[in-house]
Amino acid sequence: MAENVVVGTLEIIGAIIGIVYVLLEYKANFWLWPVGILMSLFYVVIFFNGKFYADAAINLYYIGANVYGLSVWMRHRSNQEGEASDLLPISHCPRKKLLVSLLISVLLWVGIYCILAFCTDSVAPVGDAFTTALSIVAMWLLAHKYIEQWLFWIVVEVVSVALYVWKGLYPTAILYGIYTVVAVLGFYNWRKELAIADSPKND
């Protein structure tokens, strides 16, 4: 009973941090990376307790991915020597990289599914592997500020809502429902900013 209370409390705190994170991502704010590290630490515990092992593992990956994203954005900023445009710009993922990303997503899905289905007592190996595979690739796209990362996250979050409702992780399901809405809005916001950034080139 006490353990359920602790996990439930962690889930609520993690959900609140997650909302802050996705709002920072929506704004393409530098602070999304430190907040992302904190959020991932909470969800390692939450998902492992819920036997969503791939989701627990992906949050360990998220910790490293957030550190990587932070380093990419900081490296770009330091290379700009304090210019007004010191933030990494939003851009489209090159077609070749996008195709490779999709292929890697499929391969990861199959590989993670095999591990979950045959080596663990995962309650949802197909869905868990699917969201994990796409999330791995989406974090790399986010680190490079490619707008297509939002499309990956939209798919991940819609599937995740269904999984977490089925598992009974209702605060997390609500969080991912919010994520879905913000991801759609974020895609259009980034697309608008990208159009503004590209407009002088079209004059």
Salt bridges, closest charged atoms under 4 A:
ASP86 OD2 - ARG77 NE 3.67
ASP121 OD2 - LYS51 NZ 3.47
GLU148 OE2 - HIS92 ND1 2.92
ASP198 OD1 - LYS201 NZ 3.75
